[in-house]
Amino acid sequence: MPERRIPLWLWPNLLSLDAPIVALVWLAMFAPIAGMNYQPWQAYTALGLVVWGIYVVDRVMDLKFLGEGDDRLKERHLFHGRHLWLMGTLGVAALLAGAIIALTSGWPSTLIGSNYFTSRPDIGYIVPGFVMVGGYFVMAITALQDDEIPHLRNLVAGLAFGYGTAMTACVNGSVREGLNELLTWPPMLCFSLLCGINISAIHFWEHSLRSSDQDVKAAHELALTMPLFVLGLVSSGLALAERVPLLRSFYVAILCATALLFVLNRNRNRFSMDALRVLADVAMIVPYPIFLAMNGR
């Protein structure tokens, strides 16, 4: 696909901007339920840069480890390949810039922990994030030649994405205090599961398009429908049981994104694969105005 003929709606995906946009939108929803009316600009900037840098590095790694002509290399990978030096340099620069902003914004003791010279050191919020991202890349590198859908890797990727977004809000927030509370916080867990399902949906759709076996297509349909059903049921129950309006509207946002992914999955044959990737991201963004409307913002 020549660059001059790329439609405008596809550019965010090619430039790896889709994931940072989703992260920033959900950070804006995490902020009030974490006890902040707003997040400082440093939070949005650091999160956006780090997420973008990780996604760029991930696509560059795919280019390096997958053989030429591999059908898992999509247009977004080929775009990065045509601009490999530029995208690689910008990706690393974004990671460094995001880290510098985070560590110079008054959060180091919360992010990296304190009392490291005592017998009982604190574990900073950033440690589980490093473990999740590192685990994802290890699984990605060791399973690149495996053509099966990487369910565990997608779950880890969703957890890393959800944890990083929620952590950025909670660094300044007052509702969640302590690493254990954050790791078991229902809004973070629900959002992480939503992210993991979103990532897996792309893999299911790609595999279905490559296969002519109707049994395989039906199995993929069921394998994606079931977690969407479970997340929809859980988010509905939490929304109905929740007494705090902000939290209730957050679970409604999770439910809306889940429902949109379900509708998109049922109608996936009407769209190209590129369009499905973009629409899957749109499904993650649409709940934001609903969240705002429910809270009179």
C-alpha positions in Angstrom: 0.0 0.0 0.0 1.8 3.2 -1.1 1.9 5.8 1.6 0.3 8.5 -0.5 -2.8 6.3 -0.8 -3.2 5.5 2.9 -6.6 6.8 4.2 -6.5 9.4 7.0 -8.3 7.1 9.4 -5.5 4.5 9.2 -2.7 6.8 10.1 -3.0 6.6 13.9 -2.6 2.8 13.6 0.4 3.0 11.3 2.1 5.5 13.6 1.3 3.5 16.7 -0.7 6.4 18.1 -3.9 4.3 18.7 -2.7 2.7 22.0 -1.4 6.0 23.6 -4.8 7.6 22.7 -6.7 4.8 24.4 -4.4 5.0 27.5 -4.9 8.8 27.8 -8.7 8.5 27.5 -8.9 5.9 30.2 -6.4 7.9 32.4 -8.9 10.7 32.3 -11.5 8.3 33.6 -9.2 6.7 36.2 -8.3 10.2 37.6 -11.5 11.1 39.3 -12.1 7.6 40.7 -8.6 7.7 42.1 -9.4 10.9 44.0 -8.2 13.6 41.5 -10.4 16.0 39.6 -7.7 16.2 37.0 -4.2 14.8 36.4 -1.2 17.0 35.9 0.1 17.4 32.4 3.2 15.4 33.4 1.0 12.3 34.0 -0.5 12.4 30.5 2.7 13.2 28.8 4.8 10.5 30.6 2.1 7.8 30.0 1.6 8.7 26.4 5.3 8.7 25.6 6.0 5.4 27.4 3.1 3.6 25.8 4.0 4.9 22.4 7.6 3.9 22.9 6.7 0.4 24.0 4.4 -0.1 21.0 7.1 1.2 18.5 9.7 -1.1 20.0 7.3 -4.1 19.9 6.7 -3.5 16.2 10.4 -3.1 15.4 11.1 -6.3 17.3 8.5 -8.1 15.2 10.3 -6.9 12.0 13.6 -8.1 13.3 12.5 -11.6 14.5 9.8 -12.5 11.9 11.0 -13.6 8.5 10.4 -11.5 5.5 7.0 -12.3 3.9 5.5 -13.6 7.2 1.7 -13.0 7.0 1.8 -11.7 10.6 3.6 -8.6 9.4 0.8 -6.1 8.6 0.9 -2.7 7.0 1.7 -1.1 10.4 4.9 -3.3 10.6 5.8 -2.5 7.0 5.4 1.2 7.6 7.8 1.0 10.6 10.1 -1.1 8.3 10.2 1.6 5.7 11.1 4.2 8.4 13.0 1.8 10.7 15.8 4.1 11.8 13.5 7.1 12.4 10.8 5.1 14.2 13.3 3.2 16.3 15.1 6.3 17.3 11.9 8.1 18.2 10.6 5.1 20.1 13.7 4.9 22.3 13.6 8.7 22.8 10.0 8.6 23.9 10.8 5.9 26.5 13.6 8.0 27.9 11.6 11.2 27.8 8.7 9.6 29.6 10.9 8.1 32.3 12.7 11.5 32.8 9.3 13.3 33.1 8.0 10.7 35.6 11.1 10.7 37.8 11.4 14.5 37.9 7.7 15.1 38.7 7.8 14.5 42.5 6.7 10.8 42.2 10.0 8.8 42.6 9.3 7.5 46.1 5.9 6.2 45.0 7.1 4.9 41.7 10.4 3.2 42.6 9.9 2.7 46.3 11.8 4.0 49.3 13.8 2.8 52.3 16.0 0.6 50.1 18.7 0.8 52.7 16.5 -0.6 55.5 15.8 -4.3 56.2 12.3 -3.9 54.9 12.4 -1.9 51.6 9.2 -0.6 50.0 8.3 -1.9 46.6 7.5 0.9 44.2 4.4 1.0 41.9 6.7 0.8 38.9 8.2 -2.6 39.8 5.1 -4.8 38.8 4.9 -2.7 35.6 8.5 -3.6 34.7 7.8 -7.3 35.5 4.7 -7.3 33.3 6.3 -5.5 30.3 9.4 -7.6 30.6 7.4 -10.8 30.8 5.4 -9.8 27.7 8.6 -9.2 25.6 10.1 -12.5 26.8 7.0 -14.3 25.7 6.8 -12.4 22.4 10.4 -13.2 21.5 10.3 -16.9 22.5 7.0 -17.6 20.7 7.4 -15.5 17.5 7.5 -18.6 15.3 4.3 -20.0 16.9 1.3 -19.2 14.8 -1.2 -20.0 17.6 -3.2 -17.2 19.2 -1.0 -16.1 22.3 -3.7 -16.0 24.9 -1.4 -15.8 27.9 0.7 -13.1 26.3 -2.4 -11.1 25.4 -3.5 -11.3 29.0 -0.2 -10.1 30.2 -0.2 -7.3 27.7 -3.7 -6.2 28.8 -2.7 -6.4 32.5 0.5 -4.3 31.8 -1.6 -1.7 29.9 -4.3 -1.6 32.5 -1.9 -1.5 35.4 0.2 1.2 33.8 -2.8 3.4 33.1 -4.3 3.0 36.6 -0.9 3.4 38.3 -0.4 6.7 36.6 -3.7 8.0 38.1 -3.0 6.5 41.5 0.5 8.0 41.8 -1.3 11.4 42.5 -4.6 10.0 43.7 -5.8 9.6 47.3 -8.3 6.7 47.0 -5.8 3.9 46.4 -2.9 3.8 48.9 -0.4 1.0 48.6 0.7 -1.4 46.0 -1.5 -4.4 47.2 -4.6 -2.3 46.9 -3.8 -1.2 43.4 -3.0 -4.8 42.3 -6.4 -5.9 43.5 -8.4 -2.8 42.6 -11.5 -4.0 40.7 -11.6 -1.0 38.2 -7.9 -1.8 37.2 -8.6 -5.5 36.9 -11.7 -4.9 34.7 -9.9 -2.5 32.5 -7.0 -4.9 32.1 -9.3 -7.7 31.1 -11.0 -5.4 28.6 -7.6 -4.6 27.1 -6.6 -8.2 26.9 -9.8 -9.1 25.2 -9.3 -6.2 22.7 -5.9 -7.5 21.8 -7.1 -11.1 21.5 -10.0 -10.0 19.3 -7.5 -8.7 16.6 -5.8 -12.1 16.7 -9.1 -14.0 16.4 -10.2 -11.9 13.5 -6.8 -12.3 11.7 -6.9 -16.1 12.2 -10.5 -16.3 11.0 -9.7 -14.4 7.8 -6.8 -16.8 7.1 -8.8 -19.9 7.6 -11.4 -21.4 5.3 -12.5 -24.0 7.9 -15.9 -23.1 9.3 -15.3 -25.1 12.5 -12.2 -23.0 13.2 -14.2 -19.8 12.6 -17.0 -21.0 14.9 -14.4 -21.9 17.6 -12.9 -18.4 17.3 -16.4 -16.9 17.6 -17.1 -18.8 20.8 -13.6 -18.2 22.3 -14.1 -14.4 21.9 -17.8 -14.3 22.8 -17.3 -16.1 26.1 -14.9 -13.6 27.8 -16.9 -10.7 26.4 -20.0 -12.2 28.0 -18.2 -12.7 31.3 -16.7 -9.2 31.4 -20.1 -7.8 30.5 -21.8 -9.7 33.3 -19.1 -8.7 35.8 -19.2 -5.0 34.9 -23.0 -5.0 35.0 -23.0 -6.5 38.4 -20.4 -4.1 39.7 -22.3 -1.1 38.2 -25.6 -2.2 39.8 -23.9 -2.9 43.2 -21.7 0.2 43.3 -23.0 3.2 45.4 -20.3 5.7 44.4 -21.5 7.4 41.2 -18.0 7.8 39.8 -17.2 4.1 40.1 -20.7 3.2 38.8 -20.1 5.2 35.7 -16.6 3.7 35.2 -18.1 0.2 35.2 -20.8 1.4 32.8 -17.9 2.6 30.5 -16.4 -0.9 30.7 -19.7 -2.4 29.8 -20.2 -0.1 26.9 -16.7 -0.9 25.5 -17.4 -4.6 25.9 -20.8 -4.3 24.1 -19.2 -2.4 21.2 -16.5 -5.1 20.8 -19.3 -7.8 20.8 -21.2 -5.9 18.1 -18.0 -5.4 16.1 -17.2 -9.1 16.4 -20.7 -10.1 15.2 -20.3 -7.8 12.2 -16.6 -8.4 11.4 -17.2 -9.8 8.0 -18.4 -6.4 6.8 -15.0 -4.7 7.4 -11.4 -5.1 6.2 -8.8 -6.1 8.8 -7.4 -2.6 8.9 -10.8 -1.2 9.6 -11.4 -3.7 12.3 -8.2 -2.7 14.1 -9.2 0.9 14.0 -12.8 0.2 15.1 -11.6 -1.9 18.0 -9.7 1.2 19.2 -12.8 3.3 18.6 -14.8 0.9 20.8 -12.3 1.7 23.6 -12.7 5.5 23.2 -16.5 5.9 22.7 -17.3 5.2 26.4 -15.5 8.3 27.5 -18.3 10.8 26.6 -20.7 8.5 28.3 -18.6 8.6 31.4 -18.5 12.4 31.3 -22.3 12.7 30.7 -23.1 10.4 33.6 -21.0 12.6 35.9 -22.2 15.9 34.6 -18.8 16.9 33.2 
